[in-house]
Amino acid sequence: MTTAVMKETDTALMAHLLRRAGFGATRDQLDEYVAKGYDETVEELLYP
């Protein structure tokens, strides 16, 4: 899998997580969360 495809997949996964958690996100916010990673983002959402 190429880096571009992985980033697109990560962005889609993060967008799904934020929608399911009840939050929307701008493209910039999505990019920030993708850079942090899934586990760190979940922790931040659960324990702000």
C-alpha positions in Angstrom: 0.0 0.0 0.0 1.4 3.4 -0.9 1.8 6.3 1.5 -1.0 8.3 -0.2 -3.4 5.4 0.1 -2.5 4.8 3.7 -3.0 8.5 4.5 -6.4 8.5 2.7 -7.4 5.3 4.7 -6.2 6.8 8.0 -8.2 10.0 7.3 -11.3 8.1 6.4 -11.0 6.0 9.6 -10.4 9.1 11.8 -13.4 10.9 10.1 -15.6 7.9 10.9 -14.4 7.8 14.5 -15.2 11.5 15.0 -18.6 11.2 13.4 -19.5 8.2 15.6 -18.2 10.0 18.7 -20.6 12.9 17.9 -18.1 15.4 16.7 -17.5 16.8 13.2 -14.1 17.8 12.1 -12.6 20.2 9.6 -10.0 18.9 7.2 -7.3 20.6 9.3 -8.5 18.9 12.5 -8.7 15.5 10.7 -5.1 16.0 9.6 -4.0 16.8 13.2 -5.8 13.7 14.5 -4.3 11.5 11.8 -0.9 12.7 12.7 -1.5 11.8 16.4 -2.8 8.4 15.5 -5.9 6.4 16.3 -5.1 5.3 19.9 -4.0 8.8 21.1 -7.0 10.4 19.5 -9.4 8.0 21.3 -7.6 8.7 24.6 -8.0 12.5 24.0 -11.7 12.1 23.2 -12.3 10.0 26.3 -10.1 12.0 28.7 -9.9 15.6 27.4 
